[in-house]
């Protein structure tokens, strides 16, 4: 036997036993979700199927819809989410450029036209661009019934401002026929109007309220009333940040913004509408990194002020919507917002926001933003493609849709975390029809694709009301936090098809049986999320829309099963290989390489084929107990040694 072969076997044996030691010493976190919603702490309201939505910058609309030709890529990606949740996600067509645009019914191109007769004020004139009926044609390409919040121009204040805003609102009401006009904004981030030159003098929340009411009254009287639409159709205040300003919800309420419409007992206000970004380039005072973003405690700290605004809004008896949000604004950051780590951040933020009783979250998109869930057109030398972030919408939508219009969320406390995981773990319980249906586990400890030794956390779940039942495990996973491609959710890829439609790349159902003592154990790799659904695979049942119709047929058939169980359910959950603990991958590659080396000493075959299979989602080792894995691995080593010494 060659000495090089002996050395290779020795190193491989060491790797096997190191992997075993690492696995046995993995930290364990215990969770005890309430079996019934009525017993859950901090239970959310019932989530709308449209909860996880998007904002589209008005000037960029045609990039997402297509111009004279439909952008089917965008349409498919939106339809996926409608199929998963039961209804299309909410879209906000609003942003800075809504305050630069004036409607012209005679202009029919699929573009914005620079206004040659602009007279409006502002650093960017408040009538700088015109748009026409093709805008509604383009928007109507999105899935039928898509709820739309549409931004009207408040910045324009010339003498004909009432005529301009009434024409814009009337055209939207008449033109949006396939999608559903759900509400109007009036103005975008008025708290910044003095800064950007839209207003001069003593501009305040009180002045804004007066102007807002004047325009809401005109639109109701001249447009909505004639269509027998309720006056409660508007969303103030679309603010960038109310910290230290007179634009807080309590200020605007005191200023009378919730006053009833003329001749009615109904307010103009349908819901509150505010904006935030976790980080904003040139505004935030520190550099942003992927690791900083993945520390979830930083998100909770940044959003702490907004939680008070949420509470103030809900105290008025009106819903609160976060209509413009993103991880990094204004256009994301390469290597941060276009990575898989951003997908984990987004999934956590959606569920965190739901737990605060925020009614809807719209993550803002522009065609040139690395934070957008997909790139709709050629940009930066790349064609249209899905970013990892999109998969967070898919996971959220499928989780919400599984409850058929009854899903609620509760936050689970994560106690006894290792100090190195502080701020890196979140857990939620999902309820449908008042009963526990799923547990969501998110591990944002950064582990990059090139890291050979990825850590993991083990969660012991106490589920005494579900003894003997199975947990079906769905993973949000990629090779690592810094991965730009090849993300999967629940065994589904939206990249493989090339047109945004879903492809099931792994239809294996990973299950863990809940033991006779009501406990079950699952493991989540660093930089990975898991949804453990009770009794069935997410996506394997029909989704019933709130209207009672079937939204879509099941996408998962759970054709095969990889399960683990024991009398006390002290098991290792079925983990997808792209998401398996690094020790499992190490055992697999070591054993395979040893056998190959023995066959051809000095030219050991690469285990890349095995690793590639793991990265694509095979559950090669996922549901076996550690002792079984070790026995097989050591057995392979023994066979290799025996063969080499023949």
Order of alpha helices (4+ residues) and beta strands (2+ residues): alpha-beta-beta-alpha-alpha-beta-beta-beta-beta-alpha-beta-alpha-beta-alpha-beta-alpha-beta-beta-alpha-alpha-beta-beta-alpha-beta-beta-beta-alpha-beta-beta-beta-beta-beta-beta-beta-beta-beta-beta-beta-beta-beta-beta-alpha-alpha-alpha
